[in-house]
């Protein structure tokens, strides 16, 4: 015979006590702990190094070095041509337009002359001396108008004179730089022939790149040609500017450092070599000859390689 179960006991068996179950806060904390175990940072800490997993190169992540943008990466035409000109200071070759500047200066000058005559005529025809001697009480509207035009025209004239002087003072473009641009234009045929005809006006071309002094301007091309000769013998390194093998450009800063080093050695040799020779000689006449030759060489170098003034050349010779 089966014993009957108490209804209260049946309820307790069907529904376990609430104190045996975790509360809501405990469940949330448990879920958070489990989620933190599988977070990206935790997985990265638990991930085995690549050399532990295998020795293949595919397991190693190497960051690729970004390649420098070169001239050929731009579209052909003006985008590529402007990228070439902007890549190196030696390509900054532009026209001065000296003839056009002279024409415009003549026009502006004549315009000022006409206004000047008009002002003189108004002054000569003035019937009231008070207006000529007191600007504040001057009621001549024609004179005020001419003076305003003169001020505006003269300001424009002075500004154009200043910019023209800057264009004249700019260095003349070297034949080598002009030829380099012409060769690139002819080889690529990216720009219309009429729009690159400015390169044929060699006497009117200027360069925006000016070396620090005249001595470096004279010696840098010689050093550049020497380095290019070495490139032809031993091969040239890959250029960062262009993938074209016909383009070989040297760093301006590198050329300046080499030129400065060469100048420093020349100065040291010009000062020390005569001293060594004088110590080796015993004849007074030979010593005087060495002193004269060394002084003449130093003065000739200063006068020929620099833009020294006449007074500076005399001072260097006296010292």
C-alpha positions as a Python dict, from the first residue, in 0.01 Angstrom:
ca = {
    (1, 'X'): (0, 0, 0),
    (2, 'X'): (127, 333, -94),
    (3, 'X'): (147, 606, 163),
    (4, 'X'): (-19, 931, 76),
    (5, 'X'): (215, 1227, 56),
    (6, 'X'): (140, 1542, 240),
    (7, 'X'): (40, 1826, 0),
    (8, 'X'): (277, 2066, 169),
    (9, 'X'): (564, 1824, 110),
    (10, 'X'): (470, 1797, -255),
    (11, 'X'): (486, 2176, -295),
    (12, 'X'): (826, 2182, -134),
    (13, 'X'): (957, 1913, -370),
    (14, 'X'): (815, 2077, -681),
    (15, 'X'): (935, 2423, -592),
    (16, 'X'): (1275, 2434, -424),
    (17, 'X'): (1343, 2700, -172),
    (18, 'X'): (1441, 3041, -300),
    (19, 'X'): (1738, 3059, -67),
    (20, 'X'): (1899, 2770, -259),
    (21, 'X'): (1896, 2975, -585),
    (22, 'X'): (2134, 3266, -650),
    (23, 'X'): (1980, 3606, -649),
    (24, 'X'): (1979, 3836, -950),
    (25, 'X'): (2285, 4031, -844),
    (26, 'X'): (2488, 3717, -805),
    (27, 'X'): (2388, 3595, -1150),
    (28, 'X'): (2489, 3926, -1310),
    (29, 'X'): (2825, 3919, -1135),
    (30, 'X'): (2885, 3565, -1254),
    (31, 'X'): (2799, 3653, -1612),
    (32, 'X'): (3034, 3953, -1597),
    (33, 'X'): (3319, 3734, -1476),
    (34, 'X'): (3264, 3487, -1757),
    (35, 'X'): (3244, 3769, -2015),
    (36, 'X'): (3566, 3922, -1887),
    (37, 'X'): (3742, 3590, -1941),
    (38, 'X'): (3652, 3601, -2309),
    (39, 'X'): (3720, 3973, -2369),
    (40, 'X'): (3963, 4065, -2652),
    (41, 'X'): (4235, 4171, -2410),
    (42, 'X'): (4208, 3846, -2216),
    (43, 'X'): (4218, 3646, -2537),
    (44, 'X'): (4529, 3839, -2646),
    (45, 'X'): (4698, 3755, -2315),
    (46, 'X'): (4609, 3391, -2349),
    (47, 'X'): (4711, 3366, -2717),
    (48, 'X'): (5033, 3175, -2775),
    (49, 'X'): (5324, 3351, -2946),
    (50, 'X'): (5365, 3278, -3315),
    (51, 'X'): (5697, 3100, -3263),
    (52, 'X'): (5523, 2858, -3026),
    (53, 'X'): (5256, 2774, -3276),
    (54, 'X'): (5478, 2723, -3574),
    (55, 'X'): (5794, 2836, -3745),
    (56, 'X'): (5632, 2949, -4070),
    (57, 'X'): (5668, 3312, -4175),
    (58, 'X'): (5295, 3335, -4228),
    (59, 'X'): (5244, 3343, -3851),
    (60, 'X'): (5456, 3655, -3813),
    (61, 'X'): (5288, 3992, -3861),
    (62, 'X'): (5519, 4246, -4007),
    (63, 'X'): (5410, 4602, -4062),
    (64, 'X'): (5465, 4713, -4418),
    (65, 'X'): (5650, 5042, -4458),
    (66, 'X'): (5439, 5291, -4657),
    (67, 'X'): (5595, 5377, -4991),
    (68, 'X'): (5669, 5739, -5064),
    (69, 'X'): (5454, 5898, -5333),
    (70, 'X'): (5646, 5932, -5658),
    (71, 'X'): (5596, 6134, -5974),
    (72, 'X'): (5452, 5841, -6168),
    (73, 'X'): (5176, 5796, -5909),
    (74, 'X'): (5003, 6109, -6039),
    (75, 'X'): (4795, 6139, -6353),
    (76, 'X'): (4982, 6229, -6668),
    (77, 'X'): (4978, 6590, -6774),
    (78, 'X'): (4995, 6886, -6540),
    (79, 'X'): (4949, 6673, -6222),
    (80, 'X'): (5265, 6476, -6306),
    (81, 'X'): (5457, 6780, -6432),
    (82, 'X'): (5379, 6984, -6120),
    (83, 'X'): (5474, 6688, -5899),
    (84, 'X'): (5812, 6674, -6073),
    (85, 'X'): (5872, 7048, -6033),
    (86, 'X'): (5774, 7037, -5666),
    (87, 'X'): (5992, 6734, -5592),
    (88, 'X'): (6326, 6916, -5621),
    (89, 'X'): (6438, 7276, -5587),
    (90, 'X'): (6643, 7263, -5909),
    (91, 'X'): (6318, 7232, -6110),
    (92, 'X'): (6186, 7567, -5984),
    (93, 'X'): (6251, 7738, -6319),
    (94, 'X'): (6020, 8021, -6425),
    (95, 'X'): (6011, 8313, -6667),
    (96, 'X'): (6081, 8667, -6556),
    (97, 'X'): (5882, 8826, -6842),
    (98, 'X'): (6127, 9114, -6850),
    (99, 'X'): (5990, 9262, -7171),
    (100, 'X'): (5631, 9250, -7045),
    (101, 'X'): (5738, 9398, -6712),
    (102, 'X'): (5912, 9683, -6890),
    (103, 'X'): (5601, 9746, -7100),
    (104, 'X'): (5375, 9758, -6796),
    (105, 'X'): (5617, 9980, -6607),
    (106, 'X'): (5622, 10223, -6900),
    (107, 'X'): (5242, 10233, -6903),
    (108, 'X'): (5217, 10287, -6528),
    (109, 'X'): (5488, 10550, -6539),
    (110, 'X'): (5310, 10739, -6817),
    (111, 'X'): (4982, 10718, -6630),
    (112, 'X'): (5148, 10885, -6333),
    (113, 'X'): (5294, 11151, -6561),
    (114, 'X'): (4949, 11234, -6701),
    (115, 'X'): (4801, 11266, -6353),
    (116, 'X'): (5095, 11482, -6248),
    (117, 'X'): (5034, 11721, -6536),
    (118, 'X'): (4667, 11739, -6454),
    (119, 'X'): (4748, 11829, -6095),
    (120, 'X'): (4990, 12100, -6206),
    (121, 'X'): (4729, 12244, -6442),
    (122, 'X'): (4467, 12257, -6167),
    (123, 'X'): (4715, 12431, -5936),
    (124, 'X'): (4806, 12686, -6203),
    (125, 'X'): (4442, 12764, -6276),
    (126, 'X'): (4350, 12802, -5909),
    (127, 'X'): (4212, 13152, -5836),
    (128, 'X'): (4203, 13123, -5459),
    (129, 'X'): (4542, 13114, -5294),
    (130, 'X'): (4381, 12999, -4971),
    (131, 'X'): (4302, 12661, -5125),
    (132, 'X'): (4666, 12612, -5222),
    (133, 'X'): (4801, 12705, -4878),
    (134, 'X'): (4546, 12529, -4658),
    (135, 'X'): (4456, 12171, -4737),
    (136, 'X'): (4181, 12157, -4478),
    (137, 'X'): (3995, 12447, -4639),
    (138, 'X'): (4060, 12339, -4997),
    (139, 'X'): (3721, 12310, -5170),
    (140, 'X'): (3856, 12220, -5517),
    (141, 'X'): (3696, 11883, -5591),
    (142, 'X'): (3900, 11825, -5907),
    (143, 'X'): (4225, 11852, -5714),
    (144, 'X'): (4099, 11610, -5448),
    (145, 'X'): (4000, 11359, -5715),
    (146, 'X'): (4336, 11381, -5893),
    (147, 'X'): (4527, 11341, -5565),
    (148, 'X'): (4325, 11028, -5481),
    (149, 'X'): (4399, 10880, -5825),
    (150, 'X'): (4767, 10968, -5787),
    (151, 'X'): (4791, 10794, -5453),
    (152, 'X'): (4629, 10476, -5581),
    (153, 'X'): (4831, 10469, -5904),
    (154, 'X'): (5160, 10543, -5728),
    (155, 'X'): (5099, 10266, -5474),
    (156, 'X'): (5039, 10020, -5756),
    (157, 'X'): (5347, 10147, -5938),
    (158, 'X'): (5570, 10108, -5631),
    (159, 'X'): (5440, 9757, -5566),
    (160, 'X'): (5508, 9654, -5924),
    (161, 'X'): (5857, 9807, -5906),
    (162, 'X'): (5933, 9608, -5591),
    (163, 'X'): (5819, 9276, -5739),
    (164, 'X'): (6011, 9350, -6059),
    (165, 'X'): (6326, 9413, -5859),
    (166, 'X'): (6280, 9079, -5683),
    (167, 'X'): (6246, 8907, -6019),
    (168, 'X'): (6565, 9074, -6143),
    (169, 'X'): (6755, 8981, -5828),
    (170, 'X'): (6656, 8615, -5856),
    (171, 'X'): (6926, 8378, -5973),
    (172, 'X'): (6948, 8289, -6340),
    (173, 'X'): (6846, 7931, -6416),
    (174, 'X'): (7138, 7708, -6507),
    (175, 'X'): (7156, 7541, -6843),
    (176, 'X'): (7160, 7200, -6676),
    (177, 'X'): (6830, 7255, -6494),
    (178, 'X'): (6661, 7384, -6810),
    (179, 'X'): (6787, 7087, -7011),
    (180, 'X'): (6662, 6843, -6748),
    (181, 'X'): (6310, 6981, -6771),
    (182, 'X'): (6319, 6986, -7150),
    (183, 'X'): (6432, 6624, -7162),
    (184, 'X'): (6155, 6513, -6928),
    (185, 'X'): (5890, 6697, -7131),
    (186, 'X'): (6016, 6547, -7457),
    (187, 'X'): (6038, 6193, -7319),
    (188, 'X'): (5695, 6189, -7155),
    (189, 'X'): (5498, 6408, -7399),
    (190, 'X'): (5250, 6488, -7122),
    (191, 'X'): (5223, 6863, -7180),
    (192, 'X'): (5131, 7048, -7497),
    (193, 'X'): (5434, 7178, -7684),
    (194, 'X'): (5308, 7538, -7686),
    (195, 'X'): (5261, 7534, -7308),
    (196, 'X'): (5619, 7424, -7241),
    (197, 'X'): (5772, 7665, -7491),
    (198, 'X'): (5871, 7891, -7203),
    (199, 'X'): (6170, 7663, -7145),
    (200, 'X'): (6319, 7783, -7473),
    (201, 'X'): (6356, 8140, -7336),
    (202, 'X'): (6676, 8057, -7152),
    (203, 'X'): (6784, 8421, -7116),
    (204, 'X'): (6453, 8507, -6948),
    (205, 'X'): (6439, 8213, -6705),
    (206, 'X'): (6506, 8245, -6334),
    (207, 'X'): (6528, 7997, -6050),
    (208, 'X'): (6373, 8030, -5706),
    (209, 'X'): (6646, 7816, -5552),
    (210, 'X'): (6926, 8040, -5429),
    (211, 'X'): (7227, 7884, -5252),
    (212, 'X'): (7332, 8035, -4918),
    (213, 'X'): (7633, 8209, -5073),
    (214, 'X'): (7802, 8255, -5407),
    (215, 'X'): (8087, 8016, -5327),
    (216, 'X'): (7848, 7726, -5279),
    (217, 'X'): (7665, 7825, -5597),
    (218, 'X'): (7991, 7787, -5791),
    (219, 'X'): (8119, 7468, -5627),
    (220, 'X'): (7794, 7273, -5590),
    (221, 'X'): (7750, 7205, -5967),
    (222, 'X'): (8107, 7074, -5985),
    (223, 'X'): (8048, 6835, -5696),
    (224, 'X'): (7715, 6728, -5845),
    (225, 'X'): (7879, 6644, -6178),
    (226, 'X'): (8150, 6446, -5998),
    (227, 'X'): (7890, 6242, -5807),
    (228, 'X'): (7692, 6178, -6126),
    (229, 'X'): (8012, 6051, -6291),
    (230, 'X'): (8055, 5806, -6005),
    (231, 'X'): (7693, 5696, -6052),
    (232, 'X'): (7764, 5617, -6417),
    (233, 'X'): (8062, 5405, -6317),
    (234, 'X'): (7924, 5220, -6015),
    (235, 'X'): (7550, 5253, -6068),
    (236, 'X'): (7310, 5497, -5907),
    (237, 'X'): (7076, 5421, -5615),
    (238, 'X'): (6703, 5406, -5665),
    (239, 'X'): (6550, 5753, -5654),
    (240, 'X'): (6273, 5821, -5404),
    (241, 'X'): (6119, 6084, -5631),
    (242, 'X'): (6065, 5886, -5950),
    (243, 'X'): (6080, 5532, -6082),
    (244, 'X'): (6223, 5659, -6409),
    (245, 'X'): (6582, 5540, -6448),
    (246, 'X'): (6666, 5853, -6647),
    (247, 'X'): (6598, 6075, -6346),
    (248, 'X'): (6888, 6107, -6104),
    (249, 'X'): (6846, 6369, -5832),
    (250, 'X'): (7078, 6437, -5543),
    (251, 'X'): (6966, 6565, -5206),
    (252, 'X'): (7016, 6940, -5172),
    (253, 'X'): (7111, 6909, -4806),
    (254, 'X'): (7367, 6640, -4888),
    (255, 'X'): (7524, 6856, -5161),
    (256, 'X'): (7541, 7153, -4925),
    (257, 'X'): (7712, 6946, -4656),
    (258, 'X'): (7969, 6811, -4901),
    (259, 'X'): (8033, 7158, -5041),
    (260, 'X'): (8077, 7309, -4695),
    (261, 'X'): (8318, 7032, -4601),
    (262, 'X'): (8521, 7091, -4916),
    (263, 'X'): (8532, 7467, -4850),
    (264, 'X'): (8650, 7404, -4494),
    (265, 'X'): (8935, 7182, -4619),
    (266, 'X'): (9035, 7439, -4881),
    (267, 'X'): (9052, 7711, -4616),
    (268, 'X'): (9260, 7493, -4386),
    (269, 'X'): (9499, 7399, -4666),
    (270, 'X'): (9536, 7758, -4786),
    (271, 'X'): (9635, 7864, -4435),
    (272, 'X'): (9851, 7573, -4322),
    (273, 'X'): (10036, 7473, -4640),
    (274, 'X'): (10226, 7806, -4668),
    (275, 'X'): (10330, 7776, -4302),
    (276, 'X'): (10468, 7426, -4356),
    (277, 'X'): (10657, 7540, -4668),
    (278, 'X'): (10801, 7844, -4487),
    (279, 'X'): (10933, 7623, -4207),
    (280, 'X'): (11100, 7396, -4461),
    (281, 'X'): (11275, 7680, -4646),
    (282, 'X'): (11589, 7859, -4532),
    (283, 'X'): (11625, 8117, -4807),
    (284, 'X'): (11470, 8456, -4731),
    (285, 'X'): (11393, 8522, -5097),
    (286, 'X'): (11202, 8194, -5131),
    (287, 'X'): (11010, 8266, -4815),
    (288, 'X'): (10904, 8606, -4944),
    (289, 'X'): (10797, 8447, -5272),
    (290, 'X'): (10584, 8192, -5088),
    (291, 'X'): (10420, 8467, -4880),
    (292, 'X'): (10338, 8670, -5191),
    (293, 'X'): (10196, 8369, -5377),
    (294, 'X'): (9987, 8256, -5078),
    (295, 'X'): (9846, 8605, -5026),
    (296, 'X'): (9767, 8643, -5395),
    (297, 'X'): (9593, 8304, -5402),
    (298, 'X'): (9382, 8388, -5096),
    (299, 'X'): (9276, 8729, -5230),
    (300, 'X'): (9196, 8582, -5574),
    (301, 'X'): (8984, 8312, -5412),
    (302, 'X'): (8791, 8567, -5206),
    (303, 'X'): (8736, 8796, -5505),
    (304, 'X'): (8643, 8518, -5747),
    (305, 'X'): (8438, 8280, -5534),
    (306, 'X'): (8248, 8527, -5318),
    (307, 'X'): (8050, 8847, -5363),
    (308, 'X'): (8283, 9040, -5138),
    (309, 'X'): (8289, 9416, -5175),
    (310, 'X'): (8605, 9599, -5277),
    (311, 'X'): (8664, 9720, -4922),
    (312, 'X'): (8628, 9365, -4788),
    (313, 'X'): (8884, 9236, -5041),
    (314, 'X'): (9133, 9504, -4934),
    (315, 'X'): (9076, 9427, -4565),
    (316, 'X'): (9129, 9054, -4622),
    (317, 'X'): (9452, 9126, -4809),
    (318, 'X'): (9578, 9355, -4535),
    (319, 'X'): (9511, 9105, -4261),
}
